[in-house]
Amino acid sequence: MAPGKVPNPKYRELEELLRRLRRDADVIERALDRPVRRMASRHVWVSGSGGAAVAFERELIDQRRRLRSAVRALIVSVEEALRRTPREVSELEAALGG
């Protein structure tokens, strides 16, 4: 550690956030897989071509795609913030939250 420097609490918070996001990303990304499969099975809700069930299934598939994209974008954003954040800061900066 450089003289007069202390660990940056913001850096540690970002590291922990990134660790948790990476740990939970797979579960989050798969959260809508089962409902999508159930809708596709046609055992849950059936409607004619272009009916409400078909529209709902399309929306559910789109929501799943957007959820996966959002999780990945969040991880990238935290990684970028971590790269921009110094590991060490002055004691004053640390007291102010990094």
C-alpha positions in Angstrom: 0.0 0.0 0.0 1.3 3.4 -0.9 2.2 5.8 2.0 -0.9 7.8 3.1 -3.2 5.5 1.3 -5.9 3.1 2.6 -8.1 0.6 0.9 -10.9 2.3 -1.1 -14.3 1.2 0.4 -16.0 1.9 -2.9 -13.6 -0.5 -4.7 -14.4 -3.2 -2.2 -18.2 -2.6 -2.5 -17.9 -2.8 -6.3 -15.8 -6.0 -6.0 -18.5 -7.6 -3.8 -21.3 -6.5 -6.1 -19.6 -7.9 -9.1 -18.9 -11.2 -7.2 -22.6 -11.5 -6.3 -23.8 -10.6 -9.7 -21.6 -13.2 -11.3 -22.7 -15.8 -8.8 -26.4 -15.1 -9.3 -26.3 -14.2 -13.1 -27.1 -17.8 -14.2 -30.1 -18.1 -11.9 -31.4 -14.7 -12.9 -30.9 -15.4 -16.6 -32.8 -18.7 -16.4 -35.6 -17.3 -14.2 -38.1 -17.3 -17.1 -37.0 -20.5 -18.9 -39.5 -22.7 -17.1 -42.5 -20.4 -17.8 -41.4 -20.1 -21.5 -41.1 -23.9 -21.8 -44.5 -24.4 -20.1 -46.1 -21.9 -22.5 -44.5 -23.6 -25.5 -45.9 -27.0 -24.3 -49.4 -25.7 -24.8 -50.5 -27.4 -21.6 -50.8 -24.1 -19.7 -52.8 -21.9 -22.0 -54.0 -22.4 -25.6 -55.5 -19.9 -28.0 -56.0 -19.8 -31.7 -53.4 -18.4 -34.0 -52.6 -14.9 -33.0 -54.7 -15.2 -29.8 -54.0 -14.0 -26.3 -51.9 -17.1 -25.4 -49.6 -16.6 -28.4 -49.2 -12.9 -27.7 -48.4 -13.7 -24.1 -45.9 -16.3 -25.0 -44.1 -13.8 -27.4 -44.1 -11.2 -24.7 -42.7 -13.7 -22.2 -39.9 -14.7 -24.6 -39.1 -11.0 -25.1 -39.0 -10.4 -21.4 -36.6 -13.3 -21.0 -34.4 -11.9 -23.7 -34.4 -8.4 -22.1 -33.7 -9.9 -18.6 -30.7 -11.7 -19.9 -29.4 -8.7 -21.7 -29.9 -6.5 -18.6 -28.0 -8.9 -16.4 -25.1 -9.0 -18.8 -25.1 -5.2 -19.2 -25.2 -4.7 -15.5 -22.1 -6.9 -15.1 -20.3 -5.0 -17.8 -21.2 -1.7 -16.1 -19.9 -2.8 -12.7 -16.7 -4.2 -14.3 -16.2 -0.8 -16.0 -16.8 1.1 -12.8 -14.4 -1.2 -11.0 -11.7 -0.5 -13.6 -12.2 3.3 -13.1 -12.1 3.1 -9.3 -8.8 3.3 -7.5 -7.9 0.4 -5.2 -6.4 2.9 -2.7 -7.4 6.4 -1.7 -6.4 8.9 1.0 -8.0 8.5 4.4 -10.2 11.5 3.7 -11.5 10.0 0.5 -12.1 6.7 2.2 -14.0 8.5 5.0 -16.2 10.1 2.3 -16.9 6.7 0.8 -14.2 6.4 -1.8 
